[in-house]
Amino acid sequence: MAKSQQTFNKIEKEKQRAKKREEKRKKKEERKSSSKGSSFEIAYVDKNGNLTDTPPDPADKVEIDASEIEIGVPKKVEGEEEDKHAPKEGKVSFFDHSKGFGFIIDSNSQEKHFVHVSGLIDEIDEDDKVTFELERGMKGMNAVRVKKI
Protein backbone atom coordinates (compact mmCIF):
# COMPACT_ATOMS: atom_id res chain seq x y z
CA MET A 1 0.00 0.00 0.00
CA ALA A 2 1.23 3.44 -0.89
CA LYS A 3 1.67 6.06 1.79
CA SER A 4 -0.39 9.26 1.55
CA GLN A 5 1.50 12.18 -0.05
CA GLN A 6 -0.06 14.66 2.36
CA THR A 7 1.95 14.95 5.54
CA PHE A 8 0.77 16.18 8.92
CA ASN A 9 2.70 19.43 8.47
CA LYS A 10 0.96 20.14 5.13
CA ILE A 11 -2.47 19.55 6.69
CA GLU A 12 -1.69 21.91 9.57
CA LYS A 13 -0.46 24.63 7.21
CA GLU A 14 -3.61 24.34 5.10
CA LYS A 15 -5.76 24.63 8.23
CA GLN A 16 -3.88 27.80 9.24
CA ARG A 17 -4.36 29.32 5.77
CA ALA A 18 -8.08 28.55 5.85
CA LYS A 19 -8.35 30.10 9.32
CA LYS A 20 -6.57 33.29 8.13
CA ARG A 21 -8.86 33.52 5.08
CA GLU A 22 -11.92 33.19 7.31
CA GLU A 23 -10.65 35.86 9.73
CA LYS A 24 -9.91 38.19 6.85
CA ARG A 25 -13.39 37.66 5.40
CA LYS A 26 -14.99 38.41 8.81
CA LYS A 27 -12.98 41.61 9.23
CA LYS A 28 -13.96 42.73 5.74
CA GLU A 29 -17.66 42.16 6.45
CA GLU A 30 -17.31 43.98 9.78
CA ARG A 31 -15.74 47.01 8.07
CA LYS A 32 -18.46 47.09 5.42
CA SER A 33 -21.24 46.98 7.98
CA SER A 34 -19.72 49.61 10.28
CA SER A 35 -18.61 52.04 7.53
CA LYS A 36 -22.15 53.30 6.92
CA GLY A 37 -22.49 54.79 10.39
CA SER A 38 -18.83 55.48 11.02
CA SER A 39 -17.60 58.80 12.27
CA PHE A 40 -14.09 60.13 12.30
CA GLU A 41 -12.63 62.61 14.69
CA ILE A 42 -10.98 65.81 13.58
CA ALA A 43 -7.71 66.80 15.19
CA TYR A 44 -6.54 70.41 15.34
CA VAL A 45 -3.07 71.83 15.85
CA ASP A 46 -2.76 74.59 18.46
CA LYS A 47 -0.31 77.51 18.32
CA ASN A 48 2.36 75.43 20.09
CA GLY A 49 2.15 72.62 17.53
CA ASN A 50 0.28 70.16 19.79
CA LEU A 51 -2.70 68.12 18.61
CA THR A 52 -6.01 68.99 20.29
CA ASP A 53 -9.67 68.17 19.77
CA THR A 54 -10.84 71.79 20.20
CA PRO A 55 -10.88 74.06 17.15
CA PRO A 56 -8.66 77.17 17.24
CA ASP A 57 -10.08 80.56 18.19
CA PRO A 58 -10.69 82.65 15.03
CA ALA A 59 -9.68 85.81 16.95
CA ASP A 60 -6.10 84.47 17.26
CA LYS A 61 -5.75 84.15 13.48
CA VAL A 62 -2.60 85.80 12.08
CA GLU A 63 -2.51 87.17 8.53
CA ILE A 64 0.57 86.18 6.53
CA ASP A 65 1.73 87.93 3.38
CA ALA A 66 2.37 85.22 0.80
CA SER A 67 4.96 87.32 -1.03
CA GLU A 68 7.24 87.26 2.06
CA ILE A 69 7.45 83.45 2.10
CA GLU A 70 10.75 82.22 0.66
CA ILE A 71 10.79 78.77 -0.83
CA GLY A 72 14.22 77.18 -1.17
CA VAL A 73 17.60 78.63 -0.37
CA PRO A 74 17.55 82.31 0.56
CA LYS A 75 19.42 84.69 -1.72
CA LYS A 76 23.00 85.44 -0.74
CA VAL A 77 23.93 88.97 0.28
CA GLU A 78 27.13 90.42 -1.17
CA GLY A 79 30.04 90.40 1.26
CA GLU A 80 28.37 87.68 3.33
CA GLU A 81 29.37 84.70 1.24
CA GLU A 82 32.69 82.93 1.60
CA ASP A 83 34.17 82.18 -1.80
CA LYS A 84 35.51 78.64 -1.91
CA HIS A 85 37.46 79.46 -5.06
CA ALA A 86 39.36 82.34 -3.46
CA PRO A 87 43.03 81.49 -2.98
CA LYS A 88 43.84 80.28 0.53
CA GLU A 89 47.19 79.97 2.21
CA GLY A 90 48.50 76.94 4.01
CA LYS A 91 51.41 74.69 4.80
CA VAL A 92 52.13 71.24 3.33
CA SER A 93 52.02 68.85 6.28
CA PHE A 94 52.68 65.67 4.29
CA PHE A 95 53.43 64.84 0.66
CA ASP A 96 54.45 61.48 -0.80
CA HIS A 97 56.06 61.91 -4.24
CA SER A 98 56.01 58.18 -5.01
CA LYS A 99 52.24 57.93 -4.47
CA GLY A 100 51.43 61.45 -5.70
CA PHE A 101 49.30 62.79 -2.87
CA GLY A 102 49.53 64.68 0.40
CA PHE A 103 47.79 67.03 2.82
CA ILE A 104 47.77 70.79 3.30
CA ILE A 105 46.83 72.51 6.58
CA ASP A 106 44.89 75.75 6.06
CA SER A 107 46.54 78.69 7.89
CA ASN A 108 43.22 80.26 8.97
CA SER A 109 41.00 77.32 9.90
CA GLN A 110 43.68 74.69 10.63
CA GLU A 111 41.71 72.18 8.52
CA LYS A 112 43.52 69.46 6.60
CA HIS A 113 42.79 69.25 2.88
CA PHE A 114 43.77 66.43 0.53
CA VAL A 115 45.97 67.35 -2.43
CA HIS A 116 46.75 65.18 -5.46
CA VAL A 117 49.66 65.59 -7.84
CA SER A 118 47.15 66.39 -10.62
CA GLY A 119 46.11 69.54 -8.68
CA LEU A 120 49.65 70.96 -8.46
CA ILE A 121 50.96 73.91 -10.46
CA ASP A 122 54.41 74.00 -8.80
CA GLU A 123 56.47 71.17 -7.33
CA ILE A 124 55.91 71.03 -3.53
CA ASP A 125 57.60 69.37 -0.56
CA GLU A 126 56.75 69.02 3.14
CA ASP A 127 56.72 72.26 5.20
CA ASP A 128 56.35 74.45 2.07
CA LYS A 129 54.02 77.45 2.30
CA VAL A 130 51.49 77.32 -0.54
CA THR A 131 48.39 78.99 -1.92
CA PHE A 132 45.52 76.80 -3.07
CA GLU A 133 41.83 76.72 -3.96
CA LEU A 134 39.25 74.21 -2.77
CA GLU A 135 37.01 71.97 -4.85
CA ARG A 136 34.59 69.32 -3.68
CA GLY A 137 35.93 65.83 -4.27
CA MET A 138 34.39 62.42 -3.67
CA LYS A 139 35.42 62.33 0.00
CA GLY A 140 35.45 66.03 0.89
CA MET A 141 37.23 69.21 -0.05
CA ASN A 142 40.39 68.84 -2.16
CA ALA A 143 43.12 71.42 -2.66
CA VAL A 144 43.65 72.30 -6.34
CA ARG A 145 45.75 74.84 -8.25
CA VAL A 146 48.44 74.58 -5.57
CA LYS A 147 51.31 77.10 -5.95
CA LYS A 148 54.42 77.48 -3.84
CA ILE A 149 54.84 80.91 -2.17
Secondary structure, 3 states (H helix, E strand, C coil): CCCCCCCHHHHHHHHHHHHHHHHHHHHHHHHHHHHCCCCCCCCEECCCCCEECCCCCHHHCCCCCHHHCCCCCCCCCCCCCCCCCCCEEEEEEEEECCCCEEEEEECCCCCEEEEEHHHECCCCCCCCEEEEEEEEECCEEEEEEEEEC
